[in-house]
Amino acid sequence: MPISWWTMAMATKRAELHLYLFGASSGESIVIQLPDRSWAVIDCFATSSKDVRTNPAHDLLKSRGVRELAFLCLTHPHADHFTGMSRLVRDFQIRKFWGFGGLQPPDFDLLKSFFQADAATSSNRLDADAREGAAEISELFDGILSQVPSTQAVSAKTLIYPESVDKRSSVRIWGLAPSGRHTDEYKRCLVKSFARKRFKSALPGADHNLISSALLIQFGRTRIILGGDVENEGWQHVLDDKPVDDLSAHAVKVSHHGSKNGFCLGLWDRFSAGSKPVAILTPFASKALPQREALDHIQARASSIHSAAVLRHDESSFPTAPDPSFTRIRAMLAAKARARLSGSGRKGGACHLIFDNRGHFTLEHEGEAGRIA
């Protein structure tokens, strides 16, 4: 029986992978529609954990009539990556939860205790945010234990999706980070924090980036790297341990909001080994991220750089302009920044990438998102 034009059109339509990367003045959410039309979320940030209207991932999923997620992934336990995630667990059926750095259900109580103790010992300025973060992560872990049937630890050299190489799927997702060494070090620090009679965080600078996950998505010949908040030492482990032979990519979610500590020497040379990838970042205004030093390094190795939200309106947030045409682009972004400050216009934005399985893609900007280099 001949294949109809409708069947061919539907087959072509199915062979797409959609990636939505949401950002604002801080935090990020990544929503993925897989080629089989299922959905997944990696990290989540809402301005308020109590106001679902500030949760762009939730809003997108509801607008598409989504009821189930193939997986929900938390790359690391910083509030700008988990605020609002408990609402996703409450409102959607989650097939599997992916935890960072070897995280398993027995570790949930220890992490909840850590955040509660950390909130109780925070400075006055941070008390409210710390308490909200502790409450949110407790609700998230409780919801996972009661509603999500399966969990998976993300670590380097691990095939995360599908569950086995024998399972039919056009997509493979690999863990690039964290390393086993960083996972062990992080867990030792958590336990050590409670070693004294009085709680004292033993994490270096309360830095949960130590065990941030990084992922490689393979869809046919298409390769996408999501860097989480992996920092210099974590990426050096990726290069030294050689978890995969090929780190070349068509698109890269820039690590740690574009900080100069979000990569190591040689990393972006590996990303651009085949051809220069497109780079997407989410800014973190209060931390003065991204930083020009990082953007200049990336700019030399990327085909273009895009931000999911407006940058701070000063030159240190932008890469060195390669040509005069970027004067117009920066003026447009400055206008968006002024609109935000005046209270008009949408807060935050999104970069929407649509990939086929041959390394081709289109990129659309929504809200405040735009190209910066």
N, C-alpha and C positions, 0 to 999 in steps of 0.2 A: 504493500500500500504506500503510495507516495506521501512524503512528508509535506504537510500543508504549510502555507506561509505563516499561519498563526502559530503552529507548533515551533517553527524556526524562530519566530520573533520572541516567543516566550522563552525558548532555550537561550537566546542571546541575552534577554533581559535578566535571566537567572544568573548568568555568568558575570555578575558584578559584585564587588565588595564596596560597601559604603562606610566611610569613617567620618564621624562628626566630632570635632575637637572644640569644646566650649571653654571659654576663658572670660575673665572679668578683671578687676583690679587685683585679684588673688584667686588661687585655686584653679582646678581644671576638672573637667568631666569628659570622658571619651565614650561615645556610643558607636557600636559597630552593627551593621546589618550584613550578615554573612551571605554568601552566594545561594545557600539553601533557603533564604528568606527568614531565617531565625535571627534573633537579636541578642546583643551582649553589651555589658557596660564595664569599663575599666576606670576606676576611681569616680568620685562624685563630689561636687562642691555646690552647696546652696548658701546664699547669704545668711539664711536663717534655717536651722533644722526644723523649726516649727511652722514655717510658712512655705508650703509646697510651691507657691507661685514663684519663688526665687530659685527653684531647682530646674535648670534647663534640661537635664537628662530626663527627668520625670515628665516634663512638659512635652518633649519630643515623642517619647514612647507612648504617652496617652493620646497624642494627636494622631499617631499611626495605628491606634487600636491594638497595641501590643499588650498581651496578657502574660507572656512567659519569656524568661531570659535563659539562653543556653548556658551562660555563666555570668557571674558577677565577680570582679576582681578588685581587690584592694592592694595597691602596690606597696604601701607602707603607711604606718599609723600617724600621719600628720593631719591636722584638722582640715587643711585646705584640700585634702584628698578624700576625706570620709564624711564631711558634714552633709547630711541629707541622705546618706546611703541607707540608713535604717528605714527610711520611707520607701525606698525601692524594695527592700525585703518585705515590707508590710503590704505593698500594693501590687506586687508582681510575683508570679510563681518562679522561683529560682531553681534551676536544675542542679547547679553546682556552684559552690563558692571557692574562689581561688585566693589563698592566703599567702602573704609575703613571707620570705625567709624561713621556710619550714614550719610556718604557723599551722598548728593542728588544734582541734577542740580542747585538749587538755591545757593548752597555753592560754585560752581565752580568759580564764579567771585571773591568772597572773597579770595579764595586760590590763584587765579592768582594774585590778587593785593598784597597779602602777599609776594609771591615769587618775584615779581617785585620790591617791596619796600626793601625786604631783600637783593636782589642783588645790589640795588643802595647804600646800606649802608654797604656792605661787605668790609673787608680789601683788600688792593691791591692784595695780594697773591691769594685771592679767587675770585676776580672780574670776571675773564673769566669764571670759572666754575659756579659761581652763575648766571651769565647772561645766559649761555647756559641752565642751569637748569630751569630758569624762562621762557625762550623761549620754551623749550621742554614741560613743563607742560601746558603752555598756548595753544600750538598747540594740545596737547593731549585732553584737555577739550573741545576745540572748535570742534575737530573732533568727539568726543563722542556726543556732542549736535547736530551736523549736520548729522551724519551718523549712529549712534547706536540707534535702536528703543526703547530700554528699559534699565533701570538701576535698580540695587538692592543694598541696603545698607547691609554690612556685620557687624554683631554684635553678641555678646554672646547669646546663647540659641536660635539661629535662624536656621531653615532649609533653606539653600540657594538653594540647587539643589536636586531633581527637584522642580518646583514651588509649588507643593502640594504633600502630601503623597499619594493622590489617583492616581497620574500620574504614569504610568508603567515605572519603571526604575530599573536596578539592582544596581544602585549607589545612595547613599545618601551623601550629603556634608553639614556639620553643621558648623556654626560659633561658635568658642570657645571664641574669643576675637575680639574686645575690649568690656569692660563692659560699661553699660550706664553711669556710673559715669565718666569714662575716656573720653568718647565721649563728655559729657557736659563740662568737664574741658578743653578739647582741643578747643572746639568752643569758650568758654569764653576767652581763651588766644588769639585766633585769633582776636576777636573783640577788646580786650583790647590793642592789639598791635597798633591799630589806634586811641586810645583814646586821645593821645596827639597831639599837632600840628605837631610834627615831629615823624615819624614812629620809633617805638622801639619794637623789638620782645618781647612778653611776655611769649613765650614758654620757659620752663626750659631748658637752654642750647640749644635752637633751636631744641628741641628733638621731632621729629615727631613719634618716636617709641611709644609714649604714646597711640596712637590710632591704632597701628599695628594690622592687622587681624591675627588670627590663625584659621586653618581649620582642621576638622576631616573628612576624606573620608572613607566611609564604602562601601565595595563591597563584598556582601555576608558576610563571616566571616572575611574577610580581613579588617584591620584597619590601616590607614595611617594618621599621624599627620604632618601638615606643620606649623611650628612655626613662620613664618615671622620674624620680629624683636621684638617680644614681650619680654619685660624685666621682672625683678623680680616681681615688684608690679602687673603687668598685669597677670602673671601666678598665683600669690597669689589670685587674684580675681577669676580666673578660678577654683581654688581648693575650695575657700570659697563659691562661688555661685553655685557650682555643676551644671554646664550647662548640663552635661551628667553624667549618673551613672558610666560609664566605660570609663576610659582614657587609657586602655591598648592598645598597638599598635604593629604592626609587623615592621613598619618602621617609623622613625621620622626625619624630616628635622630640624636640630638643629637651635635653635633661635639665632639671632643676631651674626651670624658668629662664634659661639663658645666662646662668652665672658662669664666671670664669673658672669655677671649680667643677663645672658640670661635664667635663671631658678631660681626657689625658692626651698627651702628645701621641700622634699617630692614629687616634681613633677616627677622626673625620677623614683621614686619608683612606682608611679601610672602608668607611661608608661610601666614599666616592670612587672606589676602585673601578667600578664598571662605567658609570657616568655620574655626573653630579646630581645628587638627590634634591628634592624640594625639602626645605626645613620649615617646620611649624613650631611656634612657641606660645606659651601662655605667660603673660607678665605677672609680676608680684610687686605692686607699686610700693608697699610699705618697706620692702626689703631692697628697694632700688634695683630691681631686676626686670629686664635683662641688663647686662653690662656690655659696654662698647667693646672691651677687649675680647670677650667671647664672640660677639657678633662679627667682628672683623675676621676672627679666625674661621668662623663658619662660612662667612660670605665668600671667602676664597675657595671653598670646597663645596658649595651648594649652588644649585641653579637659581634659586631665589629663596628669600626668607619671608615668612608670613607670620603675623601675630593675630591671635584669636580675639584680642581686645586692644584698645588704644594704649600706647605707651605714655609714660610721664612726659610732659611737654618740656623736655630739655635735651640738649644734644648728647648727653652721656648715655641716653637710652637707645640711641640709634647707631647703627654701624657707620663707619666713614663712608660718605656718599661716593659711589663709584662714578657717577656722571650727573650733569645738571638736571636731567629729567626727574630725579628723585626730589627736587625741590617742590614740585607739584604734589607728589605723593605725600610728603611730609606736611604740606599745608592742609591737605585733606584730612590727615590723621589729627592734626592740631585742631581743626574745626570740630571733629568728633569729640576730642577731649574737652573742648569748651562747652559743647552741648551737654556732656555728662555733668560737668561742674555746675552748669546753670540749671540742672534738674530736668532738662528736656531730652528726649530721645531715649532709645533703649539702652539699658545698662549691660555691658558685655557683648560678646559676639561669638561667632563660630566659623571655623574653616571646615567646609564639607568637601571631602575628596571622594571621587567615584573611580574605582579601579577596575580594569579588566584583568584577565589572567596573563597578559603579555607585557606587563610593565607600563601600560599606557594609563593615563588618568586625566580627569578634569578636576579643577579646584574652584569652588565657589565661596565667596565671602558673605557672611550674614551679620547684620548689626554693626558692631564696632570693628569687626575683623578687617584686615587689609594687608597688603604687601608692604614690607618695610625695606627690602633690599632685593 
